[in-house]
Amino acid sequence: MSRVEDLWERLVRAALRRERTGKDALGQPVSGIAGYVPSSLANNRDIDAILRAADEIQEEDPNVSRILCEHAYSLAQNLDPNSEGRGVLQFKTGLMSVIKQKLAKREVGTIDRSQDITRLQEFYKRYREKNNVDKLREEEMLLRESVVFSGRLGELERKTVKRKRVFATLKVLGMVLEQLTQEIPAELKQVIDSDAAMTDDLVAYNIVPLDAPTVANAIVSFPEVQAAVSALKYFGDLPRLPEDFPIPPSRNIDMLDFLHFVFGFQKDNVSNQREHIVLLLANEQSRLGIPDENEPKLGEAAVQRVFMKSLDNYIKWCDYLCIQPVWSSLEAVGKEKKILFVSLYLLIWGEAANIRFLPECLCYIFHHMAREMDEILRQQTAQPANSCTSENGVSFLDQVITPLYEVVAAEAANNDNGRAPHSAWRNYDDFNEYFWSLHCFELSWPWRKSSSFFLKPTPRSK
């Protein structure tokens, strides 16, 4: 090895020995190479999770830790074999140095990598048994239910952190096993899938755990919250969803699942807006009075208030342009349909990114998507919307928001850091004012991308 390469490896090892000041998703300090994955690696989340798990189990089984690091290196190599991305070469060098250190700590002798799959499978079983995985969740639930009376908050926090850490590590081990081999024993595969299902709430920070009702939470028992959740249920006028559409076993299918399938909204956006709508409805209901029936029902007045507040700008936009809203008569719109309109608008807003700064543009999008939804409602089986469908699947973000975002970003990048005259580029106000007149309907639906509205400016010379 040349002197330059030797100095470079020493520099990398010194950097890796310094502990990062940041923390991971579980609040634990990040050390080693975990957390240093460059953003230029498209799959950096998997690589980073693998390296964190390798750090977690290093003391317990250095050999399995070595297997995880080598797999992370393989992923990085496959994503950028020529190390062209920013920081990729340094990352690979550092990771290879870590692997060499792990090998140096082993006893002298060659490593039989043909046994890596077996080692991973055996370690998965040992790790589950050691951490008593089958009882971890049950113990936490019992403690969570009694903590209000016992005040054992510290113990509950420790239990929760431990459970999240254990299941996060198991998820990585299962993922690596599935990526390395398809020949996982059926019994172990069933255990891996079961453990993976228990990690669904590890990254859920929702106040109302609608997708994980096993988590004890007093707010779920409030009558107005129960009424709001019930109001979102899948009502009779909605078309059937395909049998293979995934629904969490912990809750019933609802109208947001319908919108999720039809328009291709992102899973986390749907989850967040489901909670958002439940809280909006429950808050309005609590102001009007608590339902005291055995099966609490949401009042018409609560739905009407949420509907008018959420779609106030859309109603004013239609009035300004002298066009008919998507409903012919507001009195003829039922309670379920009003909640469906509100759900659609909030899902659009949830994924609009910087387009939220174009409120009248959002009204235009909602206007057409609501009409599109009405057409689909006339069918017996739900179909993906044409405006959000492409060869790669159904995605509202890709087909509706991204074209807008790209042209807005191109104009902003061409403003000479704000020094260009206003007439030389379009800002947010310019884009939004376009939707203040009937000319905006020339954009049609789905977007007519050949329109001059979507024409990107010629980049200025530096």
C-alpha positions in Angstrom: 0.0 0.0 0.0 1.3 3.4 -0.9 2.0 6.1 1.7 -1.0 8.2 0.4 -3.4 5.3 0.7 -2.1 4.5 4.2 -2.5 8.1 5.4 -6.0 8.1 3.9 -7.1 5.0 5.8 -5.6 6.4 9.0 -7.6 9.6 8.5 -10.8 7.6 7.9 -10.3 5.4 11.0 -9.7 8.5 13.1 -12.9 10.1 11.9 -14.9 6.9 12.6 -13.6 6.8 16.2 -15.1 10.2 16.9 -18.7 9.8 18.2 -21.3 11.8 16.4 -23.2 14.4 18.4 -26.5 13.5 16.7 -29.0 10.8 17.7 -30.9 8.1 15.9 -34.7 7.6 15.7 -34.7 6.0 19.1 -32.8 8.8 20.8 -29.6 6.9 21.0 -26.2 8.5 20.1 -25.0 7.6 16.7 -21.4 6.4 16.5 -19.2 4.6 14.0 -20.0 4.8 10.3 -23.8 4.6 10.9 -25.3 7.9 10.0 -22.6 8.8 7.5 -24.3 7.3 4.4 -24.1 10.0 1.6 -27.4 11.3 0.3 -26.2 10.4 -3.3 -26.9 6.8 -2.6 -30.6 6.4 -3.4 -31.1 3.5 -1.1 -29.3 5.1 1.9 -32.1 4.4 4.4 -31.6 0.6 4.1 -27.8 0.9 4.2 -27.9 3.2 7.3 -30.4 0.9 9.1 -28.1 -2.1 8.4 -25.1 -0.3 9.8 -27.0 0.8 12.9 -28.0 -2.8 13.5 -24.4 -3.9 13.0 -23.3 -1.4 15.7 -26.1 -2.7 18.0 -25.1 -6.3 17.9 -21.3 -5.8 17.6 -20.6 -6.9 21.2 -23.1 -9.8 21.1 -21.9 -11.4 17.8 -19.1 -9.7 15.9 -19.3 -12.2 13.1 -23.0 -11.3 12.3 -22.0 -7.6 12.6 -19.4 -8.3 10.0 -22.0 -9.9 7.7 -24.2 -6.9 7.9 -21.4 -4.5 7.1 -20.3 -6.5 4.1 -23.9 -6.6 2.9 -24.2 -2.8 3.3 -21.0 -2.4 1.3 -22.4 -4.6 -1.5 -25.5 -2.4 -1.6 -23.4 0.7 -1.9 -21.3 -0.9 -4.6 -24.3 -1.9 -6.6 -25.9 1.6 -6.3 -22.7 3.4 -7.3 -20.0 1.0 -8.6 -17.7 3.8 -9.9 -18.1 6.0 -6.7 -19.2 8.9 -8.8 -21.6 10.3 -6.2 -20.5 13.0 -3.7 -19.0 11.4 -0.6 -19.4 7.8 -1.9 -15.7 7.1 -2.3 -15.0 8.3 1.3 -17.9 6.3 2.6 -16.9 3.1 0.9 -13.3 3.5 2.1 -14.5 4.1 5.7 -16.8 1.1 5.6 -14.1 -1.2 4.2 -11.8 0.0 7.0 -14.5 -0.9 9.5 -14.9 -4.4 8.0 -11.1 -4.9 8.1 -11.1 -3.9 11.8 -13.8 -6.5 12.5 -11.9 -9.2 10.7 -8.7 -8.2 12.5 -10.4 -8.8 15.9 -11.2 -12.4 15.0 -9.0 -15.4 15.6 -6.5 -16.1 12.9 -7.9 -18.2 10.1 -10.0 -17.9 6.9 -13.7 -17.1 7.1 -16.2 -19.5 5.5 -18.7 -17.1 4.0 -20.8 -20.0 2.7 -22.1 -20.3 6.3 -23.2 -16.6 6.6 -26.9 -17.4 5.8 -26.9 -20.1 8.5 -25.2 -17.8 11.0 -27.8 -15.1 10.3 -30.7 -17.4 10.7 -29.4 -18.9 14.0 -28.6 -15.4 15.4 -32.1 -14.2 14.5 -33.6 -17.1 16.7 -31.1 -16.4 19.5 -31.7 -12.7 19.5 -35.5 -13.2 19.7 -35.1 -15.7 22.5 -32.6 -13.6 24.5 -34.8 -10.5 24.4 -38.0 -12.5 25.1 -39.7 -10.9 22.1 -43.0 -12.7 22.4 -43.6 -11.1 25.9 -42.0 -7.7 25.2 -45.0 -6.1 23.7 -47.4 -7.7 26.2 -45.4 -6.4 29.1 -45.3 -2.9 27.7 -49.1 -2.9 27.1 -49.8 -4.0 30.7 -47.4 -1.3 32.0 -48.9 1.3 29.7 -52.4 0.6 31.0 -51.3 0.8 34.6 -49.0 3.8 34.4 -51.8 6.3 34.9 -52.4 4.9 38.3 -48.9 3.8 39.3 -46.9 6.7 37.9 -44.2 4.4 36.6 -43.4 6.6 33.6 -39.6 6.0 33.8 -40.0 2.3 33.6 -42.5 2.6 30.7 -40.1 4.8 28.7 -37.3 2.2 29.2 -39.6 -0.6 28.1 -40.7 1.3 25.0 -37.2 2.2 24.0 -36.0 -1.4 24.4 -38.9 -2.8 22.4 -38.4 -0.3 19.5 -34.6 -1.1 19.5 -35.2 -4.9 19.5 -37.8 -4.8 16.8 -35.8 -2.4 14.6 -32.8 -4.8 14.8 -35.0 -7.8 14.0 -36.5 -6.0 11.0 -33.0 -5.3 9.6 -31.9 -8.9 10.2 -35.0 -10.2 8.4 -34.6 -7.8 5.5 -30.9 -8.8 5.0 -31.9 -12.5 5.1 -34.5 -12.0 2.5 -32.1 -10.0 0.3 -29.4 -12.6 0.6 -31.5 -15.7 0.0 -34.9 -16.9 -1.0 -34.5 -20.2 0.8 -35.6 -19.2 4.3 -37.3 -22.1 6.2 -41.1 -21.6 6.2 -41.3 -21.6 10.0 -38.6 -18.9 10.3 -40.2 -16.9 7.4 -43.5 -16.8 9.2 -41.8 -15.6 12.4 -39.9 -12.9 10.4 -43.2 -11.7 8.8 -44.9 -11.6 12.2 -42.1 -9.6 13.7 -42.1 -7.2 10.8 -45.8 -6.6 11.3 -45.1 -5.5 14.8 -42.8 -2.7 13.7 -45.6 -0.7 11.9 -46.0 1.6 14.9 -42.3 2.1 15.6 -42.2 5.3 13.5 -45.8 6.3 14.2 -46.0 9.6 16.2 -49.8 10.0 15.8 -51.8 11.2 18.7 -54.7 8.8 17.7 -53.1 5.4 16.9 -55.7 4.4 14.3 -53.4 1.9 12.6 -52.2 0.4 15.9 -55.1 0.3 18.3 -53.4 -2.2 20.5 -51.4 0.7 21.9 -53.4 1.9 25.0 -54.4 5.5 24.6 -57.1 7.3 26.5 -58.0 9.6 23.6 -59.4 6.6 21.6 -62.0 6.0 24.2 -63.6 9.5 24.0 -67.1 9.3 22.5 -66.4 12.2 20.0 -63.3 10.4 18.7 -65.1 7.1 18.4 -67.9 9.0 16.5 -65.3 10.6 14.2 -63.6 7.3 13.4 -67.0 5.7 12.7 -67.9 8.5 10.3 -64.9 7.6 8.1 -66.0 4.0 7.5 -66.5 2.7 4.0 -70.0 3.6 3.1 -72.3 1.8 0.6 -71.9 4.2 -2.3 -68.2 3.6 -2.6 -67.0 1.1 -5.3 -65.4 -2.1 -4.1 -61.7 -2.1 -3.7 -59.6 -5.0 -5.2 -59.2 -7.9 -2.8 -55.4 -7.6 -2.8 -55.4 -4.0 -1.6 -53.6 -4.0 1.7 -55.6 -3.0 4.8 -54.0 -3.2 8.3 -55.7 -6.0 10.3 -55.9 -3.6 13.3 -58.6 -1.4 11.7 -61.6 -1.5 9.3 -61.4 -0.2 5.8 -62.5 3.4 5.4 -63.0 6.1 2.7 -59.3 7.2 2.9 -58.3 3.8 1.7 -60.5 4.3 -1.3 -58.8 7.7 -2.1 -55.4 6.1 -1.4 -56.1 3.4 -4.1 -57.7 5.7 -6.7 -55.2 8.5 -6.7 -52.0 6.9 -5.4 -51.4 9.1 -2.3 -48.5 8.1 -0.2 -49.1 5.8 2.7 -47.8 8.1 5.4 -49.8 11.0 4.1 -53.0 9.0 4.2 -52.2 7.9 7.8 -51.5 11.5 8.9 -54.6 13.0 7.2 -56.8 10.2 8.6 -55.7 11.4 12.1 -56.1 15.0 11.0 -59.7 14.5 9.9 -60.6 12.6 13.0 -59.3 15.3 15.3 -61.0 18.1 13.2 -64.4 16.3 13.4 -63.9 15.3 17.1 -63.1 18.9 18.1 -66.1 20.3 16.3 -68.3 17.6 17.9 -67.0 18.4 21.4 -67.9 22.1 20.9 -71.4 21.1 20.0 -71.9 18.5 22.7 -70.7 15.0 23.5 -72.7 12.2 21.9 -74.2 10.0 24.6 -75.5 7.0 22.6 -74.1 3.5 23.0 -72.7 3.9 19.5 -71.7 7.6 19.3 -72.6 9.2 16.0 -71.2 12.4 14.5 -73.7 15.3 14.2 -74.5 16.9 10.9 -73.5 20.3 12.3 -70.0 19.1 13.2 -69.5 17.8 9.7 -70.9 21.0 8.1 -68.5 23.2 10.1 -65.4 21.1 9.1 -66.6 21.1 5.5 -67.1 24.8 5.3 -63.8 25.6 7.1 -61.7 23.2 5.0 -63.2 24.1 1.6 -63.8 27.8 2.2 -61.1 29.0 -0.2 -62.3 26.6 -2.9 -65.9 27.9 -2.6 -64.7 31.5 -2.8 -62.5 30.6 -5.8 -65.5 29.1 -7.7 -67.5 32.2 -6.8 -64.8 34.5 -8.1 -64.5 32.7 -11.4 -68.3 32.3 -11.6 -68.1 28.5 -12.1 -70.2 25.8 -10.5 -68.5 23.8 -7.7 -68.2 20.1 -8.0 -71.6 19.8 -6.2 -74.7 21.1 -7.9 -76.4 21.9 -4.6 -74.7 21.9 -1.2 -78.0 20.8 0.5 -78.0 17.7 -1.6 -74.5 16.6 -0.5 -74.8 14.0 2.3 -72.6 13.7 5.4 -70.5 10.9 4.0 -69.9 12.8 0.7 -68.9 16.0 2.6 -66.3 14.0 4.6 -65.1 12.4 1.4 -64.6 15.9 -0.2 -62.7 17.1 2.9 -60.5 14.0 2.9 -59.6 14.5 -0.8 -58.7 18.1 -0.2 -56.5 17.4 2.8 -54.8 14.5 1.0 -54.0 16.9 -1.9 -52.7 19.5 0.6 -50.6 16.9 2.4 -48.5 16.1 -0.6 -48.5 19.4 -2.3 -45.0 20.4 -1.0 -44.1 23.9 -2.2 -47.3 24.1 -4.2 -49.1 24.9 -1.0 -47.9 28.4 -1.7 -50.3 28.4 -4.7 -53.7 28.1 -2.9 -55.8 28.8 -6.0 -53.7 26.1 -7.9 -54.7 23.7 -5.2 -58.4 24.7 -5.8 -57.9 23.9 -9.5 -56.4 20.5 -8.7 -59.2 19.7 -6.2 -61.9 20.8 -8.7 -60.7 18.3 -11.3 -59.8 15.5 -9.0 -63.3 15.7 -7.3 -64.9 15.5 -10.7 -62.7 12.5 -11.6 -63.7 10.9 -8.3 -67.4 11.4 -9.0 -66.9 9.5 -12.3 -65.2 6.6 -10.4 -68.0 6.6 -7.8 -70.5 5.5 -10.5 -68.5 2.3 -11.1 -69.0 -0.9 -9.2 -65.2 -1.5 -8.8 -62.8 1.2 -8.0 -60.3 2.1 -10.7 -57.1 4.2 -10.6 -57.6 7.8 -11.7 -56.3 8.6 -15.2 -54.6 11.8 -14.0 -52.4 9.9 -11.6 -51.6 6.8 -13.6 -48.4 6.0 -15.5 -46.4 3.0 -16.6 -44.8 3.0 -13.1 -48.1 2.8 -11.2 -50.5 5.3 -9.6 -48.9 8.3 -7.9 -50.5 11.7 -7.2 -47.1 13.1 -6.3 -45.4 12.1 -9.6 -48.1 12.9 -12.0 -49.8 16.0 -10.5 -47.3 17.8 -8.1 -43.9 17.0 -9.6 -44.6 18.7 -13.0 -45.6 21.9 -11.2 -42.8 21.7 -8.7 -40.2 21.3 -11.5 -41.2 24.4 -13.4 -41.5 26.5 -10.2 -38.0 25.3 -9.1 -36.6 26.0 -12.6 -37.8 29.6 -12.4 -36.5 30.1 -8.9 -33.1 28.7 -9.9 -33.0 31.2 -12.7 -33.6 34.4 -10.7 -29.9 35.2 -10.2 -30.2 34.9 -6.5 -33.1 37.4 -6.4 -31.2 40.0 -8.4 -33.0 39.3 -11.7 -35.8 41.8 -12.6 -39.2 40.7 -11.7 -40.3 40.6 -15.4 -37.5 38.1 -16.2 -38.8 35.2 -14.1 -42.0 33.8 -12.5 -42.4 33.7 -8.8 -45.1 32.1 -6.6 -47.5 35.0 -7.1 -47.1 34.9 -10.8 -47.9 31.2 -10.9 -50.8 31.5 -8.6 -52.3 34.5 -10.4 -52.6 32.4 -13.5 -55.4 30.4 -11.6 -57.3 33.6 -10.9 -58.9 33.6 -14.4 -60.7 31.1 -16.6 -57.6 30.9 -18.8 -56.3 28.3 -16.3 -58.7 25.7 -17.6 -56.6 25.7 -20.8 -54.3 23.4 -18.8 -57.0 20.8 -19.0 -56.9 17.6 -16.9 -54.7 15.5 -16.7 -52.1 18.3 -17.1 -51.5 19.4 -20.7 -47.7 19.6 -20.3 -47.2 21.1 -23.7 -48.7 24.3 -22.4 -46.5 27.4 -22.2 -47.3 27.4 -18.4 -45.0 24.3 -18.0 -42.3 25.8 -20.2 -39.0 25.9 -18.3 -36.8 29.0 -18.7 -33.5 28.9 -20.5 -30.8 28.6 -17.8 -28.8 31.8 -17.3 -25.1 31.7 -17.9 -23.0 31.8 -14.7 
